[in-house]
Amino acid sequence: MRSSWRLLGILAISLGSGLPRPQPLHAQNNPITISGRVTNDAGAPLSLASVYIETLGLGVQTTDDGRYQLTIPAARVHGQQVALGVRAIGFRNTSALISLTGTSITKDFQLAANPLRLGEVVVTGSGTSTTVEKLGNTINSVKSEDVQKSNEPNIVNALAAKAPGVEVTSQAGDPGAGSSIIIRGLKTIEGDGQPLFVIDGQPIDNSSLKTGDFADASTAISNRAADINPSDIESIEILKGAAASAIYGARAAQGVVLITTKSGRPGATRYTFRSSSGWDDVNRSLPLQRSFGRGDYDSAESADCSGPGCYPTSSSWGPKLAGGASVYDHWDEAFETGHTFDNTLSVSGGDDRRTFFASLGNTLQNGTIVGDHDKYNRTTGRLKATQFFGSKLRVGGNISYMDVRTRYVQKGNNLNGLLLGLARTPPDFNNFPYVVDGLHRSYRYPNPDPADPLADRVYDNPFWVINRDKNTSDVNRAIGNFDIAWDPMSWLNVKYTFGADYSSDQRLEGLPPQSAGDALLGQLWQGTYDNLQMDHNLVATAEKKWSSALNTTFTLGQNLNSRDLRQVLSKGTNYIDPDIFTLNNTVNSNLQAQNYQQLVRVAGYFAQAGVDLWDQLYLTGAVRADQSSTFPKENRTNYYPKASLAWNAIGSNARPAMGPLSYLKLRGAYGAVGREPAPYQIYDAFSYAAVGLDYGGGSTSPTQNGSGGVVSNLVRGTPTLKPERTGETELGFDFGLFKQRVDGTFTLYNAKTTDVIFSLPIPVSTGYQNVVSNGGEISNKGLEVSLNARAIENPNLRWEIGVTWARNKNKLVELTGADYVGLTGGFGNSVAVKGQPLGSFYGTDWVRCRYEIGDADNHYTNLANEDVDVNALCRSANAANHSLYVDADGFPGLDPANRVLGDPNPQWLSGIRNNFTLWRKLQISSLLDIKKGGVNWNGTRLALQRFGTYGNTAGRASCLEQGDDVVCTGNEQEFGVTMEKSPGVVGPGKGMKVPVGENWWHDGLGNNFNGPTGQGVENSGYVKLREISVAYTWESRKVRDLIGFNSIDFRVSGRNLGTWSSYQGIDPETNLEGAYGIGRGQDYFNNPQTRSFILTLTLNH
Amino acid sequence: MRIRIPAAFSAIAVASMFAAGCSDSYFEGPRLSTNPNQPSTAKPENQFVGFQAFAFYTLTGDLNRLISLWNQQMAGTGRQWAGYDQYAVTENDFTFGSFYTQGGLVDIRGVQEKVADDKLFLGIAQTWEALIMDLASDTWGDIPYSEAVSDVIHPKLDKQADVHNALLALLDQAITNMNAGGTGPAALDLIYGGDQDSWIAAAHTLKARIYMHLAETDASNYAKALAETDAGIASPDGDFTTYQSATTGEANHWYQFRIQRGTDISAGKFLVDLMKSRSDPRLLDYFEPGSDANGQVIGAPPGQEFDGTQAWLSAVRGAPDFRQPVLTFAENQMIRAEAQYQTGAPGAALATLNAYRGSVGLGPKAAVGAALLQAIMEEKYVALFQNTEVWNDYRRTCYPNLAPASGSFIPARLVYGTDERRANPNIPSPSQQPKRNQLDPATPTAIDGSACLGTGT
């Protein structure tokens, strides 16, 4: 291990060796070593604190035990008095005067907490920064240790419950699965709703691209920001409102996530080795019944299937299983404990002229599906270095390379998905063996016929899915930038950054022959996605202090950005050899190739002015002009202004405190941001593409019989397209009480997004389905509160508690020309409906009282063939809104019109963080994530009700076939009361009790195949114990002498250990299509979530 | 030195980027101001091929499957199709976009515009339009037609009879145009390879079909239909069949359905039993026995789930390259026989029927009166296997007198799709739409005088 450290050291040093080093002058005095320890006011060591002597340009960083050692070369020592300063994030800057005499000086520091981070520099984007007290808008910061504590391989997941108003939803527990992050509500219909990600000034790709035909099927989809190694991150700033992100103009409508990676600091070279090992388990499984076997109408007759080639019934509506019968736990068979190993080695250091940081990390995850077929292997390397030339110029470079290999297991709305076949399997069917004499055996086709090897399997056997399919994504990615900081005058600072983010993703999605559906002969998707983003940013800032009461800054900048995406995706079917997953191995006549490319260029110019008055009133105004190639020429330039005001009413020099109120800042801001449309939407076009048709229509290619064909696009272009525009006002205050023992923030915001771009549905009889349109308005209004208290501050016991709470009210106020439009990733039922929150579920439902719509639109033809004016009936019965109409047979009726079914957006989100420090060495911390309200569509339950395998069907009526009739007895339910509970009941069947069994769930409307979508809508609120950890730091001279490390840190932690929810399925945190689109709350045979138990060891040298 | 390099660099950088960022060339050029993925114009040849490919779907895809279920030629034995079999159809199913958009009316009109000088090509394109829009009007009744694919933002609904009459007029124009001749689409015509005579015959058979749709409300149309059959498709060689091949994207839609959705649809019990009772030699041309069926062809009654016994299409009908019949000699002859019967020439009707029966290996019939009409309709029901026209015949004549799979009413039209209704204020909400189309009589009795089972209210 040591030799590899040396290697890294050499690597790091060799970077510096080519550069000029300052030559030591003749020694006249002795060198002086200053050493000591930096602790917080409770005595706990502070690592990564900077200890510096500004006048000498010297500085070091403390180690994890809080110690520092700074050597002053003899040449610079002449008995003078200097100020030795200390800076640490979250603490107040402190300095002491020391006289440089003798050979060694010991100086310890105890830093007072600065929870409001007053005086700290905060990055505000595009090369600008300011200090916290001057901010007129909200920026939330997440520190390195909070990212690491989460133990999440995906940095997006690490942000869950860390800041108010930031909603993180992980797609699934698959290794490499993506995550979506929505800041202060959705502000787009057409986009993906994800913020812009920027690393060290360089915007990066965070797209989620699917491989095959459908995002609701195939595999989990990663979001590309997950390629970043979380261990490399020093801090993350979340720019939430339009005022904060206006500097990013047309790309910032959903906010900006600014990531700063770690840098080297002057001082001794530091080595850190962090190793963690995690055990991952499925946290919530599907409830499946295990009391009734395969069959129909209480009879196993339809399950009889002895001869080869037969297809027994798909249903588990057979007889009650006898005591001794073999019953299989299909869920347990398919899942095991997964493992995650995460190792990062980093080396950093430097001197007064240069710094470096180098890291090498590997995350190896073997997921919870049995075997080694769900895997994630990410190897990352980073080198970041800076060099000073003189005192005015600093040049830096930052290069990271990522190699990410993922292997997935298919999921979702998919005959070849894991859970679709698994959860439909009758409890008395053994899924093993899944191959008999080389033939795929599934529960729908249990005795494969050797004479007909390519007979339909209907659904794949789950173990065939796991073991025989091959779904991979191999990403190679490099992100690098070059930056210059130049201070040509004392008042002028120029920063330049040029960077690139290039990734190549090789995708494969292969189903061998004998797979279900249209993969009977074998099916293979092979794709290559190349993504290149280049960014150039030049910014100059002039600052002048006119008097003690007036300070001004002025910034001018330019940004050029280019994004180039090229995709080639090919599909082959009909394998020649059954086991080779390559296109050459498919019959060529079936090869389909498609490619897609896009190039977008943006040029932005921005100016920002700041005025500081009396060190307590801070005004900022700015404007960005953005031009984008995606707009028509006449709309190409768009302006995004912002203005903010911050008044440090209490806590400034003028007014230090007022009773217990030790700090108060009042702030207000307004800003505008935009979202550029996807490219090429201003043109009409013809399509070459084959289209897949509904419900098994197969695909039709416009080219036939060797003659080239084209057809009109479904969507018309709009040559006058404009960007979406969000204007947002926010008002708030930050306060500290009892000398900052308690602090908090309060923010109100109101964002209005206009000119929302969407595909306006037009009557298909016009020849087109949609026209691209700027006609929507979205409102997001919210309230964000955070409160932190250092409740106990004894040297041997410290307790900090922090609470965040946020509410966002989203509403699609206007959708000009349409009532609703579908959303990408919406599975057809999560849509944008006028007057409702974005993403609302929309579809068929039971017949109900609906006072919100006109009586004429709520008619129903009942079983007696009467035309019922449902609303009129409801009013006469004084029934509550949404009361259920129960027909004469005791069952509810199907309302064929589409209705609003529920809102997947949470009512509020809250995070509760606790931190205990005992005897300065033992830290216990926890994070609770609370989501109140919101709904999911539990399509998994609806589908399984038909098959009779869902847990709720264990209580069932006995249904017997008597001649042509089905007669059921038992399990008597009253609709609207004990089944499909609703606010009230109307109709001729009110009060009737009817048997509910196969008659309803299979033959009737109690499933999603025949019945309405609305019955699957369920509350998806939850309380999650996101993180809990116990850490012990072992550091002493003994440790150093014994094993050569300054400190050793042990940590035992848990992630998602508890999830409390009334949701009936798997974890309510699930989203079938991940961050691929903005549709949400979809639960349809998605792979489950996990919980983890993790041990971490960190060695510091 | 230390200062000069960055100073020079900055100067160059500033100058170059301002030059780059300010000029239009930064935003314009290949892949920026043009779409690199799709063409913005289409030649009529390419558009015609694309149109035909998508029309095959419209004619023989989802809607065709639904009609064959509701007429019990086939049966829904799994998932969504088991629901459709029970008439559980909402406005989200079987939307009508494919008739108008992407490969629909918009593209055939595009072809017509571009080939206006080639009369043969124009006439063929007009015949196509009539074929497609007739099916739309049969399915939904009143449809947008006179204002469709025009500058009108919200096309109005035209009455079903008006649409039919407009299509008859369009076919007259088409026939005139085709007779005028021209280069035509030649090999790009996937139906007849550009053959003028075949197209003219098909246009006449189509006219006969449309007259029959009008005949129930106005009996004078029988004579008009009869006249058209004289010039209609004269032999099975002249059948209008779709083009299909084993290539992905060109395969027969019934084959593709089987591959994708497996056993969700199987043979229908009613048709299977009927053919058995007739000892119809075509039974094994149509179907292949199920794997558990011991060589028997077994059909599924409505509501039955697939159990391994029910038959699927025969190897011929289910093959990827099987060309689905759309307008056939058989239909021409059965229209002829029915029209002869209805215009007071039962002898001629019987002769037409028996000549056709002979050609498919069945012995002659000797029926008279209602029984003759029933025999003609039965022959047509069997011959027009998987053809949407059987639904029109059912609604006109209540033949076959099917017991509904659910309730007492076999759907007589579809509700307008959400794709149109949501954006077009001229479309009434589902509950306000009629249950039957304008041209469909209530048919309280079947041909044999018994009550029509599927028209319960």
Interface residues (C-beta under 8 A of the other chain):
Chain A: D296 S302 C305 G307 G309 C310 Y311 P312 T313 S314 S315 F389 G390 K392 L393 D449 D452 A455 D456 V458 I484 W486 P488 V494 Y496 A516 G517 D518 L520 H536 L538 Q558 L560 T573 S589 N590 Q592 N595 Y596 Q597 Q598 L599 R601 A603 Y605 Q627 S628 S629 K633 R636 P679 Y680 Y683 D684 A685 F686 S687 Y688 A690 V691 L693 D694 Y695 G696 G697 G698 S699 T700 S701 P702 T703 Q704 N705 S707 G708 G709 V710 V711 S712 N713 L714 L760 P761 I762 P763 V764 S765 T766 G767 Y768 Q769 G817 A818 D819 Y820 G843 T844 A856 D857 N858 H859 Y860 T861 N865 D867 L894 P896 A897 N898 D1003 L1005 F1009 N1010
Chain B: R2 I3 P6 A7 F9 S10 A13 V14 M17 F18 A20 G21 C22 D24 Y26 F27 E28 R31 L32 S33 T34 N35 P36 N37 Q38 P39 S40 T41 A42 E45 N46 Q47 F48 V49 G50 F51 Q52 A53 F54 F56 Y57 G61 D62 G78 R79 Q80 W81 A82 G83 Q86 A88 T90 E91 N92 D93 T95 F96 G97 F99 Y100 T101 Q102 G103 G104 L105 V106 D107 R109 G110 I143 P144 E147 A148 V149 S150 V152 I153 H154 P155 A187 L188 L190 Y243 S245 A246 T247 T248 G249 E250 A251 H253 Y255 Q256 F257 R258 I259 Q260 R261 G262 T263 D264 S291 D292 G303 E305 F306 D307 G308 V415 G417 T418 D419 E420 R422 A423 N424 I427 S429 P430 S431 Q432 T457
